[in-house]
């Protein structure tokens, strides 16, 4: 019987699927988030696949939550009930509504398009940036500068590459509206974190909601956690029951295809 090794957090739906196909599933207590060396994998005839779009809904919903939490300072107001929140800051800053605003989406793949779909009910104008042209239901494609200068909410949903590293930096914050909110649910490396802290401290922008930071896992010493105009979650955008099921099942289906001599649908090397 062929064996398939999976991380112990793998969805039971994927395990059941593999077993239904006649494979013995072995669970590994150690999981790794390391990137795969595609050239080395190819040199050893190892097929590498991914699962595009499988967690797009979970991540898009997280982006929406950050837009609302950072835009309206809900978390800080909850803190003010029991903790030492900056009540003076909250007394002077009321937050802003999303309805009727302009939202810039930097990255318009599965996640960006799902965010746009959810935004439909908020009567917003969407400015989308991507390498390729797309139809944008609630707005239109735009340049990065148009997004920086016009958007009330700027949402980054890009992977980390040498080209995107620190694309959101001090010069970008100077272009943004002072009332603007930055939301990052892409990768921490997209944003120059030191510049973000300075922009928030000096109120060059109104606020930020981030699910990712440059150095992860985030520690209690990260200055973003101590600012009255930042809302932070610990890289959990992709975590939901449905997303974990979808990702694992898509991966399992491609595993079966490869082991049965077929070509993987989502092969990346």
MOKAPE-V732607 format. One record per backbone hydrogen bond with DSSP energy under -1.0 kcal/mol. NH is the residue of the N-H (numbers start at 1). CO is the residue of the C=O. If there is no record, write none. Layout:
# MOKAPE-V732607
NH,CO + NH,CO
This chain:
# MOKAPE-V732607
4,24 + 6,26 + 8,28 + 10,7 + 15,11 + 16,12 + 17,13 + 18,14 + 19,15 + 20,16 + 21,17 + 22,19 + 23,18 + 24,2 + 26,4 + 28,6 + 38,36 + 41,37 + 42,38 + 43,39 + 44,40 + 45,42 + 46,41 + 50,266 + 54,51 + 56,53 + 59,55 + 60,56 + 61,57 + 62,58 + 63,59 + 64,60 + 65,61 + 66,62 + 67,63 + 68,64 + 69,65 + 70,66 + 71,67 + 72,68 + 73,69 + 77,73 + 78,74 + 79,75 + 80,76 + 81,78 + 83,79 + 85,83 + 87,85 + 90,86 + 91,87 + 92,88 + 93,89 + 96,71 + 100,122 + 101,98 + 103,125 + 104,153 + 105,127 + 106,155 + 107,129 + 113,109 + 114,110 + 115,111 + 116,112 + 117,113 + 118,114 + 119,115 + 122,119 + 123,120 + 125,101 + 126,138 + 127,103 + 128,140 + 129,105 + 139,136 + 140,126 + 142,128 + 147,143 + 148,144 + 149,145 + 150,146 + 151,147 + 152,102 + 153,102 + 154,181 + 155,104 + 156,183 + 157,106 + 165,161 + 166,189 + 167,164 + 168,190 + 173,169 + 174,170 + 176,172 + 180,177 + 181,152 + 182,207 + 183,154 + 184,209 + 185,156 + 190,187 + 191,188 + 192,168 + 193,191 + 196,192 + 197,193 + 198,194 + 199,195 + 200,196 + 201,197 + 202,198 + 204,199 + 205,199 + 206,180 + 207,180 + 208,229 + 209,182 + 210,231 + 211,184 + 222,219 + 225,222 + 226,223 + 227,224 + 230,227 + 231,208 + 233,210 + 235,211 + 235,233 + 239,236 + 244,240 + 245,241 + 246,242 + 247,243 + 248,244 + 249,245 + 250,246 + 251,247 + 252,248 + 253,249 + 254,250 + 255,251 + 256,252 + 257,253 + 258,254 + 259,255 + 260,256 + 261,258 + 262,257 + 268,48
